[in-house]
Amino acid sequence: MKLTYCMPFALLTLAHAGLLLKRDSCQRQCNLSQCPSAPQACYYGRAKDSCGCCVVCGASEGEKCGGAGGAVCGDGMRCERRGVEEKARFVCVCQSNGVVCGSDGRTYPSVCRLRAENARAKTENAAPVTVLQRGECHASGEGKT
Ligand SMILES: *[C@@H]1O[C@H](CO)[C@@H](O)[C@H](O)[C@H]1NC(C)=O
């Protein structure tokens, strides 16, 4: 009888221990000289790692994120819970949701994606695309490209 009462507590303690162990994987003090060299190009911007120490590339949209040692979302994104119960997981989502129309006449799934494409374009010295409007690019006039 006593055992049934104790079980939940035992499980909680185990979970707790796991959390503590994970947190311990962060250096007590951030020593930047022990970080891997900072990434050159990050399409989704740079971010501090989950320990708040080393500079890493931000995770892209739809990428798993969160937790100790987990990925940190890039610029303009947040780590959001998706799905229900056991299927739930945390993924990076663009804070500003909805498609946008770029100055190149292309419709982008999100402003985060447009920014990422710009970051890549920059490495190729291509001109950046700006946001013309929220929503899809309207096929203005007859010119459908
Ligand atoms: C940081 O790490 C470097 C290389 O391991 C070491 O030489 C240095 O003493 C460390 N600094 C601190 C403040 O711990």
The ligand as an ORCA input file, in Angstrom:
! r2SCAN-3c Opt
* xyz 0 1
  C      39.503     28.766    -20.388
  O      39.961     27.678    -21.140
  C      41.310     27.768    -21.526
  C      41.623     26.602    -22.452
  O      41.179     25.382    -21.938
  C      42.181     27.769    -20.242
  O      43.538     27.881    -20.606
  C      41.781     28.961    -19.396
  O      42.483     28.951    -18.203
  C      40.281     28.948    -19.119
  N      39.898     30.173    -18.443
  C      39.129     30.195    -17.379
  C      38.787     31.548    -16.846
  O      38.705     29.187    -16.875
*
